[in-house]
Amino acid sequence: MHVIFKLAKGLLYAHGLHLGKLDGYERLIASIYGRPDRVSILLQPYLYAMHLHGLSSQEFFRNPDAFIHASYNTVKYFGIDAWSPVFDFYNIEAEALGQSFKWDESREPFVDSSNYLIKDKKDLGRLCPPVAGESGRMPYVLAAYRRYRELMNMPPICYCCSPFTMAVLVRGLQRFVVDMYKDPSFAHDLMSFLTAEVVVPWIRRMIKEAGSSMVVMSDAQASPPIVSPALIREFCLPYVEKVIRATSTAQCTVVDTGTWGESRVKNATEILDIKTEMMRRGNNLHATRPYYLLVWYEDYDKVGIPAIRSYADKKKICLMLNVQHDLVGTGTHEQIVGLVRRLIREGAGDGRFAILINMVSAGTPPENVHAVVAAVKQYGRYPISPEILAEPFAMPVISPFPEWFKKYGLPV
């Protein structure tokens, strides 16, 4: 009932019925469906949380309590509206399937490119599907989701790897591209296996264990210039649709949001249409779904935010833009605030908008992340106006993270 009340409050606020102040979750809901009180700010704690707490990758990506507590502390320290437990979600299914990975204590595990799982096409016939929730580090993921739910008193957004990107992880990009051109029947066989035997059972198990109302697949490899839009439509979209049809329900929305590359094609709308299809195909009840159009800095900086904003408005979908992570890492507060002002001025519109902080590098001064958050809170107040955007920036007084952690942090 707690989550239902918050969901209803956010939805009502989005459509003009304001029943008190919004908390972070309610603000995100209002941002997805309409106009909140101000722009919603999200953070993927990820490796930055690991480094802030001095954890090794083995501790962070194998110990669910350390992972969730460090992520929670990071979000609370920076005053973020909403977050989800983001681990190395590209790796979980492939590792459970038997793909070998390498570990570096300062970063997430990465595929052993000298030892792909499917070296020969005959290897596909020898694969045994993982036991959903039990193979590899799947138990770690489920335990982390349970811990998140205990802390936040709501179910998490769950994450997984889409079949196309998983095919690249277990076959290798070069081999899989050759397969698509030279032996498309094998490429389709591999995609069918990964869809039916790996992704679908894993999503069903996550939904059952976490009680989630949303599962996000990510598909970084299904993007130009890695592959063409034509290959995405033939070898990716049909299997995304199959996953969604097999797992999405009226209570739980399953989508794929990881594609990028609008700036790598002649017509950016071609990729924006693919992104929209990756959410809509296989789902129904579209007006009720928490869809969002995530566009990365590398693309919106070249295509232009107004054009992407116009597309999102036509589709009546929330636009989410990320903050340029290298600028957050090394830029001045003036540069950081200037970027936030630009995102809000060109992207916020009359609602259906959110800003994401992701991929914060290990050496980033915490003050820079605080500057992003403070700028969003100061300049993102609706209705957006030139007068608000012209205000002098007011950097808040902040405590050093070690000092804050001693007073308020959860143990890791």
For each residue, the residues with C-beta under 8 A, 3 or more apart:
1: 4 5
2: 5 6 153 154
3: 6 7 153 154 155
4: 1 7 8
5: 1 2 8 9
6: 2 3 9 10 23 25 26 29 154
7: 3 4 10 11 29
8: 4 5 11 12
9: 5 6 12 13 19 20 22 26 29
10: 6 7 13 14 22 25 26 27 28 29 30 33 36
11: 7 8 14 15 29 30 33
12: 8 9 15 17 18 19
13: 9 10 16 17 18 19 22 26 30 34 36 37
14: 10 11 29 30 31 32 33 34 35 36 351
15: 11 12 33 34
16: 13 34 35
17: 12 13
18: 12 13 37
19: 9 12 13
20: 9
21: 37
22: 9 10 13 26 27 30 36 37
23: 6 26 27
24: 27 28 40 80 81 82
25: 6 10 28 29 81 82 154
26: 6 9 10 13 22 23 29 30
27: 10 22 23 24 30 31 36 37 38 40 81 82
28: 10 24 25 31 32 40 42 81 82 354
29: 6 7 9 10 11 14 25 26 32 33 290
30: 10 11 13 14 22 26 27 33 34 35 36 37 40 351
31: 14 27 28 36 39 40 318 351 352 353 354
32: 14 28 29 290 291 292 318 352 354
33: 10 11 14 15 29 30 290 318 352
34: 13 14 15 16 30 351 352
35: 14 16 30 350 351 352 382
36: 10 13 14 22 27 30 31 39 40 351 382
37: 13 18 21 22 27 30 381 382
38: 27 376 377 380 381 382
39: 31 36 344 348 353 354 355 376 380 382
40: 24 27 28 30 31 36 81 82 353 354 355
41: 80 81 354 355 357 372 373 376 377 380
42: 28 80 81 82 83 320 354 355 356 357
43: 74 75 78 80 83 356 357 358 369
44: 83 84 86 356 357 358 359
45: 48 49 70 71 74 75 83 86
46: 49 50 71 86 87 358 359 360
47: 50 51 60 107 108 359 360 361 362
48: 45 51 52 74 360 361 362 364 369
49: 45 46 52 53 60 70 71 73 74
50: 46 47 53 55 56 57 60 70
51: 47 48 54 55 106 362
52: 48 49 70 73 74 77 366 401
53: 49 50 66 70 73 405 412
54: 51
55: 50 51 59 60 66 70 412
56: 50 59 60 105
57: 50 60 61 103 104 105 106 107 108 109
58: 61 62 103 105
59: 55 56 62 63 66 412
60: 47 49 50 55 56 57 63 66 67 70
61: 57 58 67 87 88 108 109 137 140
62: 58 59 137 140
63: 59 60 66 67 140
64: 67 68 140 141 143 144 146 147
65: 68 69 143 147 412
66: 53 55 59 60 63 69 70 412
67: 60 61 63 64 70 71 85 87 140 144
68: 64 65 71 72 85 144 147 148 151
69: 65 66 72 73 147 409 410 411 412
70: 45 49 50 52 53 55 60 66 67 73 74 412
71: 45 46 49 67 68 74 75 83 85 86
72: 68 69 75 76 151 410
73: 49 52 53 69 70 76 77 405 408 409 410 412
74: 43 45 48 49 52 70 71 77 78
75: 43 45 71 72 78 80 83
76: 72 73 79 80 408 409
77: 52 73 74 366 401 404 405 408 409
78: 43 74 75 366 369 370 373
79: 76 373 377
80: 24 41 42 43 75 76 83 357 373
81: 24 25 27 28 40 41 42
82: 24 25 27 28 40 42
83: 42 43 44 45 71 75 80 86
84: 44 156 157 159
85: 67 68 71 144 145 148 156
86: 44 45 46 71 83 89 159
87: 46 61 67 92 108 140 141 144 159
88: 61 91 92 108 109
89: 86 92 159 160 161 218
90: 94 161 165 166 169 218 220
91: 88 94 95 101 108 109 110 111 137 161 169
92: 87 88 89 95 96 136 137 138 141 160 161 202
93: 96 97 130 160 161 166 194 198 199 202
94: 90 91 97 99 101 111 117 161 166 169 170
95: 91 92 98 99 101 109 136 137
96: 92 93 130 131 135 136 137 138 198 202
97: 93 94 117 127 129 130 135 136 170 198
98: 95 117 127 128
99: 94 95 111 112 116 117 169 170
100: 111 112 115 117
101: 91 94 95 109 110 111 112
102: 109 110 111 112
103: 57 58 109
104: 57 107 109 110
105: 56 57 58
106: 51 57 362
107: 47 57 104 110
108: 47 57 61 87 88 91
109: 57 61 88 91 95 101 102 103 104
110: 91 101 102 104 107
111: 91 94 99 100 101 102 116 169
112: 99 100 101 102 115 116
113: 116 172
114:
115: 100 112
116: 99 111 112 113 119 170 171 172 175
117: 94 97 98 99 100 123 127 170 171
118: 121 123 124 127 170 171 175 190
119: 116 123
120: 123
121: 118 124 179 183 186
122: 125 126
123: 117 118 119 120 126 127
124: 118 121 127 186 189 190 193
125: 122
126: 122 123
127: 97 98 117 118 123 124 193
128: 98
129: 97 197 198 201
130: 93 96 97 134 135 136 138 198 202
131: 96 134 135
132: 135 138 201 202 204 205
133: 138 139 142 202 205 206 209
134: 130 131 138 139
135: 96 97 130 131 132 138
136: 92 95 96 97 130
137: 61 62 91 92 95 96 140 141
138: 92 96 130 132 133 134 135 141 142 202 205
139: 133 134 142 143
140: 61 62 63 64 67 87 137 143 144
141: 64 87 92 137 138 144 145 206
142: 133 138 139 145 146 205 206 209 210
143: 64 65 139 140 146 147
144: 64 67 68 85 87 140 141 147 148
145: 85 141 142 148 149 155 156 158 206 209 210 212
146: 64 142 143 149 150 209 210
147: 64 65 68 69 143 144 150 151
148: 68 85 144 145 151 152 156 210
149: 145 146 152 153 154 155 156 210 211
150: 146 147 153
151: 68 72 147 148 410
152: 148 149 156
153: 2 3 149 150
154: 2 3 6 25 149
155: 3 145 149 210 211 212 213
156: 84 85 145 148 149 152 210 212
157: 84 212 214 215 216
158: 145 203 206 207 210 212 214 215 216
159: 84 86 87 89 215 216 217 218
160: 89 92 93 199 202 203 206 215 216 217 218
161: 89 90 91 92 93 94 165 166 169 199 217 218
162: 165 166 199 217 218 219 222 236 239 240 243 256 258
163: 166 167 191 194 195 198 199 236 239 240 243
164: 167 168 191 219 221 222 232 235 236 239 240
165: 90 161 162 168 169 218 219 220 221 222 258
166: 90 93 94 161 162 163 169 170 194 198 199
167: 163 164 170 171 176 187 190 191 194
168: 164 165 171 172 173 176 221
169: 90 91 94 99 111 161 165 166
170: 94 97 99 116 117 118 166 167 194
171: 116 117 118 167 168 175 176 179 190
172: 113 116 168 175 176
173: 168 176 177 221 226
174: 177 178
175: 116 118 171 172 178 179
176: 167 168 171 172 173 179 180 187 190
177: 173 174 180 181 227 231
178: 174 175 181 182 183
179: 121 171 175 176 182 183 184 186 187 190
180: 176 177 184 187 227 231 234 235
181: 177 178 184
182: 178 179
183: 121 178 179 186 187
184: 179 180 181 187 188 234 235
185: 188 189
186: 121 124 179 183 189 190
187: 167 176 179 180 183 184 190 191 235
188: 184 185 191 192 235
189: 124 185 186 192 193
190: 118 124 167 171 176 179 186 187 193 194
191: 163 164 167 187 188 194 195 235 239
192: 188 189 195 196 239
193: 124 127 189 190 196 197 198
194: 93 163 166 167 170 190 191 197 198 199 239
195: 163 191 192 198 199 200 239 242 243
196: 192 193 200 242 246
197: 129 193 194 200 201
198: 93 96 97 129 130 163 166 193 194 195 201 202
199: 93 160 161 162 163 166 194 195 202 203 217 243
200: 195 196 197 203 204 242 243 246 247
201: 129 132 197 198 204 205
202: 92 93 96 130 132 133 138 160 198 199 205 206
203: 158 160 199 200 206 207 215 243 247 254
204: 132 200 201 207 208 247
205: 132 133 138 142 201 202 208 209
206: 133 141 142 145 158 160 202 203 209 210 212 215
207: 158 203 204 210 211 212 215 247 252
208: 204 205 211
209: 133 142 145 146 205 206
210: 142 145 146 148 149 155 156 158 206 207
211: 149 155 207 208
212: 145 155 156 157 158 206 207 215 252
213: 155 251 252 253
214: 157 158 252 253 254 255 290
215: 157 158 159 160 203 206 207 212 247 252 253 254 255
216: 157 158 159 160 255 256 257
217: 159 160 161 162 199 240 243 254 255 256 257 258
218: 89 90 159 160 161 162 165 256 257 258
219: 162 164 165 222 223 236 240 256 257 258 259 278
220: 90 165 223 258 259 260
221: 164 165 168 173 226 227
222: 162 164 165 219 226 227 232 236 258 259
223: 219 220 226 227 232 258 259 260 261 264 271
224: 227 228 229 261 264 265 271
225: 261 264
226: 173 221 222 223 261
227: 177 180 221 222 223 224 231 232 235
228: 224 231 232
229: 224 232 233 265 270 271 274
230: 233 234
231: 177 180 227 228 234 235 236
232: 164 222 223 227 228 229 235 236 237 259 274
233: 229 230 236 237 274
234: 180 184 230 231 237 238
235: 164 180 184 187 188 191 227 231 232 238 239
236: 162 163 164 219 222 231 232 233 239 240
237: 232 233 234 240 241 274 277 278 281
238: 234 235 241 242
239: 162 163 164 191 192 194 195 235 236 242 243
240: 162 163 164 217 219 236 237 243 244 256 278 281 282
241: 237 238 244 245 281 282
242: 195 196 200 238 239 245 246 282
243: 162 163 195 199 200 203 217 239 240 246 247 254 256 282
244: 240 241 247 248 254 255 256 281 282 283
245: 241 242 248 282
246: 196 200 242 243
247: 200 203 204 207 215 243 244 252 254
248: 244 245 252 253 254 282 283
249: 252
250: 285
251: 213
252: 207 212 213 214 215 247 248 249
253: 213 214 215 248 283 289 290 291
254: 203 214 215 217 243 244 247 248 282 283
255: 214 215 216 217 244 278 279 283 289 291
256: 162 216 217 218 219 240 243 244 259 278 279
257: 216 217 218 219 275 278 279 292 294
258: 162 165 217 218 219 220 222 223
259: 219 220 222 223 232 256 271 274 275 278
260: 220 223 271 295 296 298 299
261: 223 224 225 226 264 265 271 299
262: 265 268 271 272 295 299 300 302 303 308
263: 268 298 299 301 302 303
264: 223 224 225 261 299
265: 224 229 261 262 268 270 271
266: 270
267: 270
268: 262 263 265 271 272 299 303 307 308
269: 272 273 311
270: 229 265 266 267 273 274
271: 223 224 229 259 260 261 262 265 268 274 275
272: 262 268 269 275 276 293 295 308 311
273: 269 270 276 277
274: 229 232 233 237 259 270 271 277 278
275: 257 259 271 272 278 279 293 294
276: 272 273 279 280 291 293 315 317
277: 237 273 274 280 281
278: 219 237 240 255 256 257 259 274 275 281
279: 255 256 257 275 276 283 289 291
280: 276 277 283 286 291
281: 237 240 241 244 277 278
282: 240 241 242 243 244 245 248 254
283: 244 248 253 254 255 279 280 286 289
284:
285: 250 288 289
286: 280 283 289 291
287:
288: 285
289: 253 255 279 283 285 286
290: 29 32 33 214 253 318
291: 32 253 255 276 279 280 286 317 318
292: 32 257 317 318 319 320 354
293: 272 275 276 308 311 312 315 317 318 319 320
294: 257 275 320 321 322 356
295: 260 262 272 299 300 303 308 319 320 321 322
296: 260 299 300 322
297: 300 301 321 322 323 324 325
298: 260 263 301 302
299: 260 261 262 263 264 268 295 296 302 303
300: 262 295 296 297 303 304 305 308 321
301: 263 297 298 324
302: 262 263 298 299
303: 262 263 268 295 299 300 307 308
304: 300 307 308
305: 300 308 309 321 342 343 346 347
306: 309 310 346
307: 268 303 304 310 311
308: 262 268 272 293 295 300 303 304 305 311 312 319 347
309: 305 306 312 313 319 346 347 349
310: 306 307 313 314
311: 269 272 293 307 308 314 315
312: 293 308 309 315 317 318 319 352
313: 309 310 316 349 352
314: 310 311
315: 276 293 311 312
316: 313 352
317: 276 291 292 293 312 352
318: 31 32 33 290 291 292 293 312 352 353 354
319: 292 293 295 308 309 312 347 349 352 353 354
320: 42 292 293 294 295 353 354 355 356
321: 294 295 297 300 305 343 347 353 354 355 356
322: 294 295 296 297 325 355 356 357 358 359
323: 297 327 328 339 340 343 355 356 357 358 372
324: 297 301 327 328 339
325: 297 322 328 329 357 358 359 360 361
326: 329 330 331 361
327: 323 324 330 331 335 336 339
328: 323 324 325 331 336 357 360 364 368 369 372
329: 325 326 360 361 363 364 368
330: 326 327
331: 326 327 328 335 336 339 368
332: 335 336
333: 336 337 367 368 371 393 395
334: 337 338
335: 327 331 332 338 339
336: 327 328 331 332 333 339 340 368 371 372 375
337: 333 334 340 341 371 375 393
338: 334 335 341 342
339: 323 324 327 331 335 336 342 343
340: 323 336 337 343 344 355 372 375 376 379
341: 337 338 344 345 375 379 389
342: 305 338 339 345 346
343: 305 321 323 339 340 346 347 348 355
344: 39 340 341 347 348 355 376 379 380 384 389
345: 341 342 348 384 389
346: 305 306 309 342 343
347: 305 308 309 319 321 343 344 353
348: 39 343 344 345 351 353 380 382 384
349: 309 313 319 352 353 384
350: 35 382 383
351: 14 30 31 34 35 36 348 382
352: 31 32 33 34 35 312 313 316 317 318 319 349
353: 31 39 40 318 319 320 321 347 348 349
354: 28 31 32 39 40 41 42 292 318 319 320 321
355: 39 40 41 42 320 321 322 323 340 343 344 372 376 380
356: 42 43 44 294 320 321 322 323
357: 41 42 43 44 80 322 323 325 328 360 369 372 373
358: 43 44 46 322 323 325
359: 44 46 47 322 325
360: 46 47 48 325 328 329 357 364 369
361: 47 48 325 326 329 364
362: 47 48 51 106
363: 329
364: 48 328 329 360 361 368 369
365: 368 369
366: 52 77 78 369 370 398 400 401
367: 333 370 371 395 398
368: 328 329 331 333 336 364 365 371 372
369: 43 48 78 328 357 360 364 365 366 372 373
370: 78 366 367 373 374 395 396 398
371: 333 336 337 367 368 374 375 395
372: 41 323 328 336 340 355 357 368 369 375 376
373: 41 78 79 80 357 369 370 376 377
374: 370 371 377 378 393 394 395 396
375: 336 337 340 341 371 372 378 379 393
376: 38 39 41 340 344 355 372 373 379 380
377: 38 41 79 373 374 380
378: 374 375 381 388 391 393 394
379: 340 341 344 375 376 384 388 389 391
380: 38 39 41 344 348 355 376 377 384
381: 37 38 378 384 388
382: 35 36 37 38 39 348 350 351
383: 350
384: 344 345 348 349 379 380 381 388 389
385: 388 389
386: 389 390
387: 390 391
388: 378 379 381 384 385 391
389: 341 344 345 379 384 385 386
390: 386 387
391: 378 379 387 388 394
392:
393: 333 337 374 375 378
394: 374 378 391
395: 333 367 370 371 374
396: 370 374
397:
398: 366 367 370
399: 403 404
400: 366 403 404
401: 52 77 366 404 405
402: 405 406
403: 399 400 406 407
404: 77 399 400 401 407 408 409
405: 53 73 77 401 402 408 409
406: 402 403 409
407: 403 404
408: 73 76 77 404 405
409: 69 73 76 77 404 405 406 412
410: 69 72 73 151
411: 69
412: 53 55 59 65 66 69 70 73 409
